């Protein structure tokens, strides 16, 4: 599954950059996130509870940040395991571009799932992934 979009944020690229590296900010933005610990340098560990169609699961996972160009771009990679529900893994390339109103945050996401989640079908998974991305970036805004 691939997805790309952008959000305009009424804050400077420096402010947006600091927020995207803050584990408390990320915890507040990830739907269903129960905990988020770590640092941008060593990576983050998270626990997220989600329901996808008829499948509910508690995912534990790790997120790493790479290819960081301060105030401009970074790559987010992650993988989560949800026990019998399966797994999800993927990444996002994030860019920050100054605009007169603040910052345009662009993103390209690629994700894959396996286990029971994969049995739900691509239409349900794609819809869920888009909803999660929309919720994350609306909260982040």
C-alpha positions as CSV (number, residue, x, y, z in Angstrom):
1,X,0.0,0.0,0.0
2,X,1.3,3.4,-0.9
3,X,0.0,6.8,0.0
4,X,1.1,10.4,-0.4
5,X,-0.3,13.7,0.7
6,X,0.7,17.0,2.4
7,X,-0.5,19.2,5.2
8,X,0.0,22.9,5.7
9,X,0.9,23.7,9.3
10,X,0.8,27.2,10.7
11,X,4.3,27.0,12.3
12,X,7.9,27.5,11.2
13,X,9.8,24.5,9.8
14,X,12.0,24.6,12.9
15,X,9.0,24.3,15.2
16,X,7.5,21.4,13.1
17,X,10.9,19.7,13.0
18,X,11.2,19.8,16.8
19,X,7.7,18.5,17.2
20,X,8.2,15.5,14.9
21,X,11.2,14.5,17.0
22,X,9.4,14.7,20.3
23,X,8.1,11.4,21.7
24,X,5.3,13.0,23.7
25,X,4.1,14.9,20.6
26,X,4.2,11.6,18.6
27,X,2.3,9.7,21.3
28,X,-0.4,12.4,21.3
29,X,-0.7,12.2,17.5
30,X,-0.7,8.4,16.9
31,X,-4.3,7.1,17.2
32,X,-4.5,4.4,19.9
33,X,-0.9,5.0,21.2
34,X,-0.6,3.9,24.8
35,X,3.1,4.6,25.2
36,X,6.0,6.1,23.3
37,X,9.6,6.1,24.6
38,X,13.0,6.7,23.1
39,X,15.0,9.3,21.3
40,X,15.4,10.4,17.7
41,X,19.0,9.1,17.8
42,X,18.3,5.6,19.2
43,X,14.7,5.2,17.9
44,X,11.3,5.0,19.5
45,X,9.4,2.1,21.0
46,X,5.6,2.2,21.0
47,X,2.5,0.3,22.1
48,X,-0.6,1.0,20.0
49,X,-4.0,-0.6,20.3
50,X,-6.1,-0.6,17.1
51,X,-9.1,-2.3,15.6
52,X,-8.9,-3.0,11.8
53,X,-12.3,-4.3,10.6
54,X,-13.1,-7.3,12.9
55,X,-9.5,-7.7,14.1
56,X,-8.4,-5.9,17.3
57,X,-4.8,-6.0,18.5
58,X,-2.2,-4.5,20.7
59,X,0.9,-3.8,18.6
60,X,4.3,-3.4,20.1
61,X,6.9,-1.9,17.7
62,X,10.0,0.0,17.0
63,X,10.4,3.2,14.9
64,X,13.7,4.5,13.6
65,X,14.5,7.9,12.0
66,X,17.1,8.1,9.3
67,X,18.3,10.3,6.5
68,X,17.6,13.3,8.7
69,X,18.3,16.7,7.2
70,X,17.5,19.1,10.1
71,X,14.4,21.2,9.4
72,X,14.0,19.8,5.9
73,X,13.4,16.0,5.7
74,X,13.6,12.6,7.3
75,X,12.7,9.0,6.8
76,X,10.6,7.1,9.3
77,X,10.7,3.3,9.4
78,X,8.8,1.0,11.7
79,X,7.5,-2.4,12.4
80,X,4.8,-3.6,14.8
81,X,3.8,-7.0,16.0
82,X,0.2,-7.7,17.0
83,X,0.5,-11.3,18.2
84,X,-2.1,-13.5,16.5
85,X,-3.5,-10.5,14.5
86,X,-0.3,-10.3,12.5
87,X,2.2,-7.6,11.8
88,X,2.5,-4.2,10.1
89,X,5.6,-2.6,8.8
90,X,6.4,0.3,6.7
91,X,7.9,3.7,6.4
92,X,7.4,7.3,5.4
93,X,9.5,9.9,3.7
94,X,8.7,13.3,5.2
95,X,9.6,16.7,3.8
96,X,9.2,20.2,5.3
97,X,8.9,23.1,2.9
98,X,8.6,26.7,4.1
99,X,5.4,28.4,2.7
100,X,4.1,31.9,3.5
101,X,1.6,30.4,6.0
102,X,4.2,28.3,7.8
103,X,5.3,24.9,6.7
104,X,4.1,22.4,4.1
105,X,4.7,18.9,5.5
106,X,4.7,16.4,2.7
107,X,4.7,12.6,3.1
108,X,5.0,9.4,1.1
109,X,4.0,6.3,3.0
110,X,4.5,2.7,2.2
111,X,3.1,-0.1,4.4
112,X,2.7,-3.9,4.4
113,X,0.7,-6.2,6.7
114,X,0.7,-9.9,7.3
115,X,-1.2,-12.5,9.4
116,X,-4.9,-12.1,10.0
117,X,-4.6,-8.5,9.0
118,X,-3.6,-9.4,5.5
119,X,-6.6,-11.7,5.2
120,X,-8.9,-8.6,5.5
121,X,-8.1,-7.6,1.9
122,X,-6.4,-4.6,0.5
123,X,-9.5,-2.4,0.3
124,X,-10.0,-2.5,4.1
125,X,-6.3,-2.2,4.8
126,X,-5.8,0.7,2.4
127,X,-8.8,2.5,3.9
128,X,-7.5,2.0,7.4
129,X,-4.0,3.2,6.5
130,X,-5.4,6.4,4.9
131,X,-7.6,7.0,8.0
132,X,-4.6,6.5,10.4
133,X,-2.4,8.9,8.3
134,X,-5.2,11.5,8.2
135,X,-5.8,11.3,11.9
136,X,-2.1,11.4,12.7
137,X,-1.4,14.5,10.6
138,X,-4.6,16.3,11.6
139,X,-3.6,15.9,15.3
140,X,0.0,16.8,14.5
141,X,-1.2,20.0,12.8
